[in-house]
Amino acid sequence: MKVKVLKLHPNAVIPKYAKSGDAGLDLTVVEVEHIGAGILNTGSGYHLRSLKDM
C-alpha cells in the first residue's frame, strides 16, 4: 500500500517502521491543538486509497 504524507508542520516526522516485520508505521505527533469536540490537529496529514480505487 502506498501512503502519501504531507508535512503540515516544520517539525513533522515522516512515519516509519520501528522494526523489520512491523505491520504498521509509527506516527509522531509534534503538537496537539484542540479544534473542537474530539478533533485534534497533530501537524500531519495522510492520504490512503481505498482498495476499490486501485
N, C-alpha and C positions, 0 to 999 in steps of 0.2 A: 504494500500500500504506500502510495506517495502522500506525504503531508506537506502542504505549503505553510510556511511560517512567516509571519510578518512581525518584525520588531517594532512595537509601538512606543517603546521607552528606550532611551540610550543605553541603559544598563540591562536590557532584556537578554536572557540567555537562551540560545538555541537548544531545544530539547535533545537529549542524548540517552543512550543506553548506559546504565551504570556497569553492567556486567554482560559478558557474552552469553547469549541464550535468553536474556530477559524478554518477556512478552510485550512490554510496553516501554515507552520513553519516559524518562524522569522530567517533570516540569519544574521550573523555578519561578517563584513569584518575587519580583523586585520591589513592589509596593502594593498596598491594598487601599483602594479608595471605595468607600461605601457610597453607592449611587442611589440605591433605593432598597426597598424591602427584598432582601435576599439577593441583591445584584451587586457584584463587586467588579471593579476594574483592576486587573492584575498586570497590565502593561504588555500583554502579548495577545496575538490573535492567531487562530489556526483554521485551516480550511480542509475538511475531509470530504472526499467524494463518495457518494453512495455507490454501492455495487451496481445498481441499475444504470448508472451514468458511465460505467466503464466499458 
